[in-house]
């Protein structure tokens, strides 16, 4: 692990520099084409200042991750092993879900459903189809491990059930991170912390290439956060959030340590659960609300927390949860 850490961290620094360097030109492109965020009427009034902020910003960190990973693969021609073939699936997942998110973002900006994006049912069906294909590939092409749980020293073989369960987790996390993407810097910080955690887990398991990919993602996310912290110059949109959630889950599945994913990703999980609770309670009580607004970060804003307070406190919880998750993975 100690031998691999310097190179992994160097990749993170390189990804950060690449993202920051091309971030400025990307911002100018997005502003030129007026790819701006549309604020929902029911959101807190303080969010109106975000109206028109360039969205689809996920491209900012996805492009450097793709480029750097492909360059490392190409380096194998010269006898330098940078990234192994096992990273092909996470790359494809990141690209596929980013593409789906980009279509959703564009539909919401310029499409027939301006302000709303793709129909939820259509988007969900595509997410499920992609997730099932990914789960099958992980199980039968990559021979990914089953499930490891804290305190249980053996791998749990789920058999056929691996595919539907893994697909469910992929879709759930893709939407969970999407719900988290509502405040400046929140989704980026939480996702970067989770990727650091799984990068460490991968190193401890000897999955060097998976760890390198994680740290490349972390560096690129830090570069994105350079432009996304409050007040944000751009927003990642579904282009970034769906890709992050799905890719993080695939990494967790590849390590077999997806049993601790609910701990490491406790903030996105809480955001998603808050939406589910709000919907079910609203229907059961015929119009009453359990939270002031969902996802839950909006609830705390309406309680009087500033945007930066919500982001910083949620990140502190996410950081502590990630540390606990890594500890549990070592048990």
N, C-alpha and C positions, 0 to 999 in steps of 0.2 A: 504493500500500500504506500509506504513512504517513498519508494522509488518512482511511483507513478504520479504522486501528488504534484511535484513541480511542473511536469509537462501539462497536466490537466489544468492547473492554475494559469499557466502560460497561454493555453488555448482560451481560457475565459477572458484574460486581458486582451488578447488579439481580437476576440469577438466583440468586446466592448469598444475597442478603438474603431473597428470597421463600422459598427452601428452608429457611433457618434459622428464619424466622418461623413457618412452618406445620409445621416438624418436631416441635415440642413437642406440639401437638394430635394429630398423627398417631400419635406414640408412645403417647399416652393411649388412642387408639382401638384400636390394635393390642393393647395390654395388656388393655384391657377385654374384647375378644373372644378373648383368650388365643391369639393367633396366634404361638406360640412355636416356636423351632427344636428339632428332634429330632436328637440326636447319634448317629452310627453307633457301634456297639459297638467296631469295630476302630480307630476314631480314637484318637490319643494321649490318655491319661487327662486331661491338662491341659485338654482341650477340654470336659470335662464341666461346667465352670463356665459354659459358653455355653448349656447346656440351658435352654430356656424363653425365651431372648432373642428378642424380637419379630423375625419375619422378614417377607418380602414388602416389605422396606424400599425396594425399587426405586421404589415409588410415590412416595417422597419427592422424588426428583429428576425423575422422568418427568412428574409433574403440572405443576411449574413450567415445564419445557421446553415442554410442550404449550400451556400458558396464555400464556406470554410470546410464543411463536412465532405463535399465533393472533391475539394482540393486535397484533403487528407487522404481520401480514397485514391486519387490519382497519384499521390506520392508513392504508393505501393509499387508503381512501375519502376521506380528508382531504388527499390529495396527498403524504403522507409514505411513502416507500418503505422499509420495514423489512426484510422477508423476501420473497424472490421465490417464484414457483410451483415452482421447482426443489426446494424444501425439502419439498414435499408427500410425495414418495416416502420420504425418510428419516423423516419423521414417522409415516407409515403403517407403515413397517417397525418402528420403535421401539414403536408401539402394538400391532402384531400379535404380535411376539415377547414383549413384556411380558405380553400376555394369555395366551399359551401358557405362559409361565413362571409366571404367577399360578395357572393351573389346576394346573400341576405342584406348586407349593408347597402349594396348598390340599389336593390329594390326599394329599400327604405328612403333612399336619397333621390333617385331619379326614376325609379320604376313606377308601374301602375299602382302599386300599394305604397305610395310615398308616405313616410312617417310611420309605417308599420312593418315593412319588410316582407319576407316570404311568409306564406301561410304556415302556421305552426305545425299543422298536420303533415304538410309536404316536407318541411324541414326535418321533422321527427322521423318520418319514414326513411329518408335518405340517410340520416344519422344511424338508424338501426341497421340498414343494409350494409353500410360501410363497416360498422362495428362487428357484425357477424362475420364478414369477410376477414377482418383483422384478427378476430378471435380464432377463427379456423387456421389462419396462417401461423399465428403464434403457437398453436397447439400441434399442428401436423407438419409444418414446414420448418419452423425454428426450434421445435421441441422444447418450448418454454416450460419451466417447472410448474407444478400444480399450485398449491397454496401452503405457505408456511404461517403458522400462528405462534405467537409468543408463548413460550413454555412447553411447546410440543416439538420434540427434537426430530420428528420425521415429516416428510412431505405428504400432504393430504392430496390424494388423487381423486379428482372430481369426475373423472371419466367423461361421458358425453355431456354432462351438465356444465363442464368448463366453458363451452362455447356460449350458451345463452347467458350464463352468469357473468362471464367476462364482457360480453357485449353490453349487458345491462350497466355494468360499472363504467364502461367507456362512455356510453351515451349520457349517463347520469353526471359524470364528472365534466364532460364537455359543456353541459348546460349549467352545472354548478359554478364553474369559473365564469361563464357568461353572465350569470346573475351577480357575481362578485364585481364585475366590471361596471361600476357605476360612479366611483369617486376617483379623483386624480391620484394615480399611483397605487391604488389598492390591489387590483388584480395582478399587476406586475410584481409588486413586492411579495405578495403571498405566493405567487407561482415560482418566483426565483428562490424563495426560501424552501419550498417543497422540492425543487430540482436539486438544490444543494444537499438536502437530506438524502434523496435517492442516489445522488452521485456518491455520497459517502458510503451508503449501503452497498452500492455496486462495487466500490473499491474494496470493501471488506470481504466481499464474496469473490473477488478476483475477476469481476466482469469489467475489465479495463476499458473496453470500447464504449460500453454503456456509460461508464463514469465520465469519460471524455466528452461524450455527447451532452450529458447533463451539464457539465461545466461550460461548454460552448453556449448552451442555452442560457445559462445564468449570466454569462458575460454579455450576451446580446440583449437580455432583458434589462440589465443595468444600463446599457447604452440607450435603450428605449426609455427607461425611467428618467434619463437625463432631460428628456423633452416632455415627459408625462407627469412629473411631480407638480404639485400645486403651485401656481396656476398652470394647468396643462396646455401645452402648445398643440398637442394632438391626442387623440383617443384611439385605443387599439381596436375597438369595435368587435363585432363577431368574427372578423377576419383573424384576429389574434386570440380572443378568448376561447373560442371553440377549439382552435388548434392546440392551445396550451392544455386545456382540460383533457382532451383525448390523448395527446402525446404523453402527458404525465402518467396517465393510467396505463398506457402501453409499457412505459418504463417500469412501473410498479409490477406489472404482470411479468415482465421479462426477468425481474429479480426474484419473483415468487413471493415477495413481501408486500402483496397488495392487501393483506389482512390488516396492516397498520396504516393503510391509505386514509381511512376515516379520521385517524388521529393527526397524521401529517397535514392533511387537507381539511382540517376542522373548520376553517372559516368558509371556504366554498360549500362544504357540506351544510353548515349552519344557514348559509344564505339560501340554499335550495330548500331545506326543510322549512324555513320560515315562509317561503312562497307556497309550499304545499299546505302548511297549516292555515295560512291566510285564506286560500281558496276553499278548503274544506269547511272551515269555520264560517266563512261568508255564506256558503251554500246551506249549511246546517241551520244557521240562525236567520236565514232569509235577509241578508243585507248587513249584518253587524261585522265588525272587523276585530280580529284578535290583536294584531299589531296596528299602530297608527298608519304604517305603510310597509309594504314588502317589496323587495328583499330587505332584510333586517337592518342594513346600514342606513336605509332611509328612515327607519323607525327611530334610530338613535339621533339622526339629524333633527327630526321633528321634536325630540326630547330636549334639544338645545345644544347638543354637541356640535362643535364646528367640524367642517369637512376634514381638516388636518387632524383633529382629535380622534375622529372615528378611524381614519386610516392608520394613525400611529398606534392606537390601542389595539385595533384588530391585528396589526402586524406583530405587536408584542405577543399577543395570544398565539398567533400562527407560528412565531419563532419558538416559543416555549413548547408548543405542541409538536413541532418538527423535532426538537431535541428529545422529547419523550418518545416519539415514534421511532427514532433511530435507536434509542436505548432498548425499546421493546423488540426491535428487529434483531438485537444482539443476544436476547435472552434464549 
